[in-house]
Amino acid sequence: MGTSRIMKVVAVVAIGALTGMASPALASAQSPSGSWTPNPLSLSTLEGQATAAPIVGLRNAKSGKFLQPTGNSTANGAKVVQQPGDDQNSSQYWDMIQDGDYFSFENGRSGRNLGIDGASTANGASAIIANGSGDTNQDWVIVPVSGGQTDDARLQNRKSGKCLGISGASTANGAQAAQFTCDGSENQRWILDLL
């Protein structure tokens, strides 16, 4: 699975480089390098059927920042934090892997899954990347949020039933992602931006 993701990323980078060489005017009209172009995944495409595993960035609705392992770490157990968007940073890529109504998010750089530290069910337990284990703490339900920005969603942990959010509702770079009782707050809403 990691090999196919790497091949997709290499293909995207190669196509972008070829486009830039073939048409400098077109290349300069594209978004500046290093920032995500807002391209929210339509959540209706996920309902009731298996889809190809898209690669997304997980953008917090409150801060506008993206999830990644701290310091771009690939280590098992590395904490997950928010940072400004950088579509050239594979640590901000997450492969969505569907299993029925649940999704796992496999990190593009490390190949490890988004989960909750120690498979905890406690409020405030940190989000981490971990080796894929089949444990339900690495499974997420994507719940569309009405009344929010188009295609906002809650990411609700299968094991704990709690929602992924940013500690203290912070908008600061490096703020820790963790799970909390779902309360509908903006810091618990996510936009899944397609790469």
Summary of the structure (lengths in Angstrom):
residues: 195
radius of gyration: 16.2
end to end distance: 17.5
largest distance: 53.0
contacts: 602
relative contact order: 0.20
helix: 25%
strand: 32%
